[in-house]
Amino acid sequence: MINWQANVLPKQFTRTVGKSKRPINPPLILTAGFLTLILLGTALLLLPFSSVESLSFMQAFFTATSAVTVTGLVVVDTSSALTTFGQCVVMVLIQIGGIGFMTVAVISFLSIGKNLGLKQRLLASQAFDTSDLNGVIHVAKCVITYSLIIESAAFIFLFISWVDDYGITGGAYRSLFYTISAFNNAGFALDSNSLMAFRHDITINLLISALFIIGGLGFTVLIDLHQQRHWQKLATNTRIVLIASAIINVSAFLLIFIFEYSNPATIANLPLAEQLTAAWFQAVTPRTAGFNTLPISDLTNDSTLLTLLLMVIGGGSVSTASGIKIGTFVILLLAMYNYLRQKPEVTVFNRQLSDKLVIKALSVVILYLFTAFVAIMIISKIEQASLLNITFEVISALSTVGLSRDFTGSLSTPSQLIIILLMLIGRVGPLTFAYCFAKPKFQPLKFATTTIQIG
């Protein structure tokens, strides 16, 4: 998700760039960039050699959107409907969509010897959620470098695990596809049942889950970890993301294991080692990974409700994950906790959070829930389906998760268009998407305060 802030730059920079008098709207430009990439991917998937049987425009459009937004929801089976070329197109779209097309644009500019102007630096700073215009090049290089290093290491380990079963060529191709899909939290798979066939393979489960967990932490967290390498020197955001991720993952693992332990449709009849492995994978995948080793539609109501919550929370900011983001979730928890203790400010690690940050976090959640509610209501009018299936599909799309209760393929064209819009909103972020239409208004005047009864 892109975090855009109207006050990153002085007022004059948000209105003009250099000698140009035309106003710029970074959120609109970034959203348009994603749309352009989606349309390009759609055109490539419509080529006759991209699919076994010709795809309709909606099938190609939906698939391209799901790949660019690293969601993983599909209306055609990736393994059987797409040719190797079509699958490679999906891989490229996932990679660019995951690390961000702005990262690719910055590196491309540098590779041909061009310097970034003020406008390009401004756009990149919005994508990287930083006010340091001089640091965007460093961030872009780090994103590319870390991605290549992590994906290369994962590719080698996956290849070692799969080479005996699929041969050198097949093992290499499968390893590359799953490495890119997992690190970028896309959830696309080369098997119609995702990773259910590898439920017993602890190595595959740990490698894939490690990939999407690392990818979901956020590149700023990875950069900070590499540069500081000492807990006390880490940025507050880094420590929050690491602690919250650990607590959420472990708690979800224990709860999923408890909820599913006696469920014969999932893990009840499995050996203990497989039960633990499957519970772990199902606990960490909802935070926007999209893979599954258990049938989602067979989960208990408890596990389904927990999965919905995990999808809403998502991963870290400036990452390959979406959702409301861990930082947003933690800020609101801290705000509630401090308010109940009658503390006038929100603090964490002996640092005070600004009121503006708390309001921003609240705005993200309200926009997210409002968008989800409207989408659920509209699709409920269109489709003759259970409210649970519709809600699960909407939250999965808006959080760019990709998990489904076997419902995506049965959606009508209008509902597919809504899901496509939700995937795009989820990738750029509800707040950023709203900024495409709501121009920031600078208000020098301050009004008298008043009160409204709440609670």
C-alpha positions in Angstrom: 0.0 0.0 0.0 1.2 3.5 -0.8 1.0 5.9 2.0 0.5 9.4 0.7 0.7 12.5 2.9 -0.4 15.9 1.7 2.2 17.7 3.9 5.3 15.8 2.8 6.4 18.8 0.8 5.9 22.6 1.1 2.7 23.9 -0.4 4.3 25.3 -3.5 5.8 21.9 -4.5 2.4 20.3 -4.4 1.1 22.9 -6.8 3.9 23.3 -9.3 7.0 21.4 -10.2 9.9 23.4 -11.7 8.6 25.8 -14.3 5.4 23.9 -14.8 2.3 25.6 -13.6 0.1 22.5 -13.8 -0.8 20.9 -10.5 0.4 17.4 -9.8 -1.5 14.7 -8.0 0.9 12.0 -6.9 -1.8 9.5 -5.8 -3.6 9.9 -9.1 -0.4 9.4 -11.1 0.6 6.3 -9.0 -2.9 4.8 -9.4 -2.8 5.5 -13.1 0.6 3.8 -13.3 -0.9 0.6 -11.8 -3.9 0.8 -14.2 -1.5 1.2 -17.2 0.4 -1.9 -16.0 -2.8 -3.8 -15.6 -4.0 -2.9 -19.1 -0.6 -3.9 -20.6 -0.8 -7.2 -18.8 -4.4 -7.7 -20.0 -3.2 -7.2 -23.6 -0.4 -9.7 -23.2 -2.7 -12.3 -21.7 -5.2 -11.8 -24.6 -2.5 -13.0 -27.1 -3.4 -16.4 -28.5 -0.2 -18.0 -27.3 -0.8 -16.9 -23.7 -3.6 -19.3 -23.0 -4.6 -22.8 -23.9 -8.0 -21.6 -25.0 -8.6 -17.9 -25.8 -9.4 -15.9 -22.7 -12.2 -13.4 -22.7 -11.4 -9.8 -22.0 -12.8 -10.0 -18.4 -10.8 -13.1 -17.7 -7.6 -11.5 -18.9 -8.4 -8.2 -17.1 -9.2 -9.9 -13.8 -6.1 -12.1 -14.0 -3.8 -9.1 -14.8 -5.3 -7.0 -12.0 -4.9 -9.9 -9.5 -1.3 -10.3 -10.6 -0.3 -6.6 -10.5 -2.1 -6.0 -7.2 -0.4 -9.3 -5.9 -3.8 -10.6 -4.8 -4.1 -14.2 -6.2 -7.8 -14.4 -6.8 -8.4 -16.2 -10.1 -11.3 -16.8 -12.5 -9.2 -19.2 -14.6 -6.8 -21.9 -13.4 -3.3 -20.6 -13.7 -1.8 -24.0 -14.2 -4.2 -25.4 -16.8 -5.6 -22.3 -18.6 -2.4 -20.4 -19.2 0.5 -21.5 -21.3 4.1 -21.1 -20.1 4.2 -17.7 -21.8 1.0 -16.6 -20.0 2.4 -17.8 -16.7 5.6 -15.9 -17.3 3.5 -12.8 -18.0 1.8 -13.3 -14.6 5.2 -13.7 -13.0 6.5 -10.4 -14.4 3.3 -8.6 -13.4 3.6 -10.0 -9.9 7.2 -8.9 -9.5 6.6 -5.4 -10.8 3.4 -5.1 -8.8 5.0 -6.4 -5.6 8.2 -4.3 -5.5 6.2 -1.4 -7.0 6.4 -0.1 -10.6 7.8 3.2 -9.2 10.9 1.2 -8.0 11.3 -0.2 -11.5 10.8 3.2 -13.0 13.5 4.8 -10.8 16.0 2.0 -11.5 15.2 2.1 -15.2 15.9 5.9 -15.2 19.3 5.4 -13.5 20.3 2.4 -15.7 20.0 4.6 -18.9 22.1 7.4 -17.3 19.3 9.8 -16.6 18.9 11.8 -13.4 15.7 12.0 -11.4 14.0 15.4 -11.5 12.0 17.0 -8.8 8.7 15.6 -10.1 10.1 12.0 -10.4 11.6 12.3 -6.8 8.3 13.5 -5.5 6.4 10.6 -7.0 8.9 8.1 -5.7 8.8 9.6 -2.3 5.0 9.0 -2.1 5.5 5.4 -3.2 8.2 4.8 -0.6 6.4 6.8 2.2 9.3 9.1 2.8 9.8 12.9 2.9 13.5 12.6 2.0 13.6 13.4 -1.7 17.4 12.7 -1.8 16.9 9.2 -0.3 14.5 7.8 -2.8 17.3 6.5 -5.1 18.9 4.7 -2.1 15.5 3.1 -1.2 14.8 2.0 -4.7 18.2 0.4 -5.0 17.7 -1.4 -1.6 14.3 -2.7 -2.7 15.8 -4.2 -5.8 18.9 -5.6 -4.1 17.0 -7.1 -1.1 14.4 -8.6 -3.4 17.0 -10.3 -5.6 19.0 -11.6 -2.7 16.0 -13.0 -0.8 14.4 -14.5 -3.9 17.7 -16.0 -5.2 18.3 -17.7 -1.8 14.7 -19.0 -1.7 14.9 -20.2 -5.3 18.0 -22.4 -4.5 16.3 -24.0 -1.5 13.1 -24.7 -3.4 14.9 -26.0 -6.3 16.8 -28.5 -4.1 13.5 -29.6 -2.7 11.7 -30.0 -6.1 14.4 -31.1 -8.5 14.0 -34.8 -7.7 10.2 -34.7 -8.4 10.1 -32.3 -11.3 13.5 -32.6 -12.9 16.0 -29.8 -13.5 13.9 -27.7 -15.9 10.5 -28.3 -14.2 12.0 -27.9 -10.8 13.7 -24.6 -11.7 10.6 -23.2 -13.3 8.4 -24.2 -10.4 10.9 -22.8 -7.9 11.1 -19.5 -9.7 7.3 -19.1 -10.0 6.6 -19.9 -6.3 9.6 -17.8 -5.2 8.2 -14.7 -6.9 4.6 -15.4 -6.0 5.4 -16.0 -2.3 7.9 -13.2 -1.7 5.5 -10.7 -3.3 2.6 -12.1 -1.3 0.7 -12.9 -4.6 -0.6 -16.4 -3.8 -0.7 -17.5 -7.5 0.0 -21.3 -7.7 0.8 -23.9 -10.4 -1.6 -26.3 -8.9 -5.4 -25.9 -8.8 -5.5 -26.7 -5.1 -2.7 -24.2 -4.2 -0.2 -25.9 -1.9 -2.5 -28.5 -0.5 -0.5 -31.3 -2.1 2.5 -30.2 -0.1 0.8 -30.0 3.3 3.0 -32.8 4.5 6.2 -31.2 3.4 7.6 -29.2 6.3 10.5 -27.8 4.2 8.1 -26.3 1.5 5.8 -25.0 4.1 8.5 -23.2 6.1 10.2 -21.8 3.0 7.1 -20.4 1.4 5.8 -19.0 4.7 9.2 -17.4 5.4 9.1 -15.8 2.0 5.8 -14.1 2.4 6.4 -13.2 6.0 9.6 -11.4 5.1 8.0 -9.8 2.1 5.2 -8.6 4.3 7.4 -6.9 6.8 8.1 -3.9 4.6 11.2 -2.8 2.8 11.9 0.0 5.2 12.0 -2.5 8.0 14.4 -4.7 6.1 16.6 -1.7 5.3 16.6 -0.6 9.0 17.5 -4.2 10.1 20.4 -4.3 7.7 21.7 -0.9 8.6 21.3 -0.9 12.4 21.6 -4.6 13.5 21.0 -3.7 17.1 17.6 -3.7 18.8 17.9 -0.4 20.6 19.0 1.4 17.4 16.1 0.2 15.4 13.4 2.7 14.4 10.2 2.6 16.4 8.3 1.5 13.3 10.6 -1.5 12.8 10.3 -2.7 16.4 6.5 -2.3 16.3 6.2 -4.3 13.1 8.5 -7.1 14.3 6.9 -7.4 17.8 3.3 -7.2 16.4 4.1 -9.7 13.6 5.5 -12.2 16.1 2.6 -11.8 18.5 -0.1 -12.0 15.8 1.5 -15.0 14.1 2.0 -17.1 17.2 -1.4 -16.2 18.6 -3.1 -17.1 15.3 -1.1 -20.4 15.1 -2.3 -21.5 18.5 -5.9 -20.4 17.9 -6.1 -22.1 14.4 -4.7 -25.3 15.9 -7.3 -25.2 18.7 -10.2 -24.4 16.4 -9.3 -27.0 13.8 -7.9 -29.8 16.0 -11.2 -31.7 16.0 -12.3 -30.8 12.5 -12.1 -33.9 10.3 -12.4 -31.8 7.1 -9.1 -30.1 7.9 -6.5 -31.4 10.3 -8.2 -33.8 12.7 -7.1 -37.0 10.8 -3.6 -35.8 10.2 -0.4 -36.8 12.1 0.6 -34.3 14.8 3.5 -33.0 12.8 1.2 -32.3 9.8 -1.4 -30.7 12.1 1.1 -28.3 13.5 2.5 -27.5 10.0 -0.9 -26.9 8.5 -2.1 -24.8 11.5 1.1 -22.6 11.2 0.6 -22.1 7.5 -3.0 -21.3 7.7 -2.3 -18.9 10.6 0.3 -16.8 8.7 -1.1 -16.9 5.1 -4.2 -14.7 5.7 -2.0 -11.6 6.2 -2.1 -11.2 2.4 -0.2 -14.3 1.2 -3.1 -16.1 -0.5 -1.7 -19.7 -0.5 -3.4 -22.4 1.4 -2.7 -26.0 2.5 -6.2 -26.5 4.0 -9.6 -26.1 2.1 -10.7 -22.6 3.1 -14.4 -23.5 2.7 -14.1 -26.3 5.2 -12.6 -24.2 8.1 -14.7 -23.9 11.2 -16.6 -20.7 11.8 -14.1 -19.7 14.5 -11.1 -20.1 12.1 -13.0 -18.3 9.3 -13.7 -15.3 11.5 -10.1 -15.2 12.7 -8.9 -15.4 9.1 -11.1 -12.4 8.2 -9.5 -10.4 11.1 -6.0 -11.4 9.9 -6.8 -10.3 6.4 -8.0 -6.9 7.6 -4.8 -6.4 9.6 -2.4 -7.3 6.7 1.3 -6.7 6.8 3.8 -3.8 7.1 3.8 -0.5 5.2 5.9 -0.2 2.0 5.7 -4.0 1.7 4.3 -6.5 -0.7 1.4 -7.0 1.6 -1.8 -4.9 2.1 -4.7 -4.7 4.6 -5.0 -1.7 6.9 -1.3 -2.5 7.9 0.2 -3.5 11.2 1.2 0.1 12.1 -2.3 1.3 11.7 -3.7 -1.6 13.8 -1.1 -1.0 16.6 -1.7 2.7 16.7 -5.4 2.3 17.2 -4.9 -0.3 19.9 -2.4 2.1 21.7 -4.8 5.0 21.3 -7.7 3.0 22.9 -5.4 1.7 25.7 -4.1 5.1 26.5 -7.6 6.6 26.4 -8.9 4.0 28.8 -6.1 4.8 31.2 -7.0 8.5 30.9 -3.6 9.4 29.4 -3.7 12.6 27.3 -1.2 11.3 24.7 -0.4 8.1 22.9 3.0 6.8 23.6 5.1 3.8 22.6 8.8 3.0 23.6 9.0 6.3 25.5 8.0 8.2 22.3 4.8 10.2 21.8 2.7 9.7 18.7 1.2 12.8 17.1 -2.5 13.3 17.1 -2.3 13.7 13.3 -0.8 10.1 13.0 -3.7 8.7 15.1 -6.3 10.5 13.0 -4.6 9.2 9.9 -4.7 5.6 11.2 -8.4 6.1 12.1 -9.1 7.4 8.6 -7.5 4.4 7.0 -9.6 2.0 9.0 -12.9 4.0 8.4 -12.2 4.2 4.7 -11.4 0.5 4.6 -14.5 -0.6 6.4 -16.7 1.8 4.5 -15.4 0.5 1.2 -15.8 -3.1 2.3 -19.4 -2.5 3.5 -20.5 -0.8 0.3 -18.9 -3.6 -1.8 -20.6 -6.3 0.3 -23.9 -4.6 0.0 -23.7 -4.2 -3.7 -22.5 -7.7 -4.4 -25.2 -9.1 -2.1 -27.8 -7.5 -4.4 -26.2 -9.0 -7.5 -25.3 -12.5 -6.4 -27.5 -15.2 -4.9 -24.9 -16.4 -2.4 -24.3 -16.6 1.3 -23.3 -13.4 3.1 -20.2 -15.2 4.5 -18.9 -16.1 1.1 -19.4 -12.5 -0.2 -17.8 -10.9 2.9 -14.8 -13.3 2.7 -14.3 -12.5 -1.0 -14.6 -8.7 -0.5 -12.2 -8.7 2.4 -9.8 -11.0 0.5 -9.8 -8.7 -2.5 -9.6 -5.4 -0.6 -6.7 -6.8 1.5 -5.1 -8.3 -1.7 -5.0 -11.7 0.0 -6.3 -14.1 -2.6 -8.0 -16.6 -0.3 -11.5 -17.7 -1.4 -14.2 -20.0 -0.3 -14.4 -21.4 -3.9 -16.5 -18.4 -4.8 -14.5 -16.3 -7.2 -15.2 -18.4 -10.3 -18.9 -18.1 -9.9 -19.0 -14.3 -9.8 -21.0 -12.5 -12.5 -19.3 -9.8 -14.6 -20.5 -6.8 -12.5 -19.3 -8.5 -9.3 -15.9 -9.2 -11.0 -15.6 -5.6 -11.8 -16.2 -4.6 -8.2 -13.6 -7.2 -7.1 -11.2 -5.7 -9.6 -11.7 -2.2 -8.2 -11.3 -3.5 -4.7 -8.0 -5.2 -5.5 -6.7 -1.9 -7.0 -7.9 0.1 -4.0 -6.3 -2.4 -1.7 -2.9 -2.3 -3.5 -2.6 1.5 -3.6 -4.3 1.9 -0.2 -7.8 3.3 0.6 -6.4 6.6 1.8 -4.2 7.1 -1.3 -7.1 6.1 -3.6 -9.3 8.7 -1.8 -6.6 11.3 -2.4 -7.0 10.8 -6.1 -10.4 12.6 -5.9 -10.0 14.7 -2.7 -7.6 17.5 -3.3 -5.7 18.5 -0.1 -7.0 21.8 1.2 -4.6 24.1 3.1 -6.5 25.9 5.8 -4.5 28.7 7.6 -7.5 29.6 9.8 -8.3 27.8 13.1 -11.9 27.6 14.3 -13.2 27.6 17.8 -13.4 24.2 19.4 -16.7 22.4 20.2 -17.8 19.0 21.4 -20.0 16.2 20.2 -21.3 13.5 22.5 -19.8 10.0 21.7 -19.7 6.6 23.3 
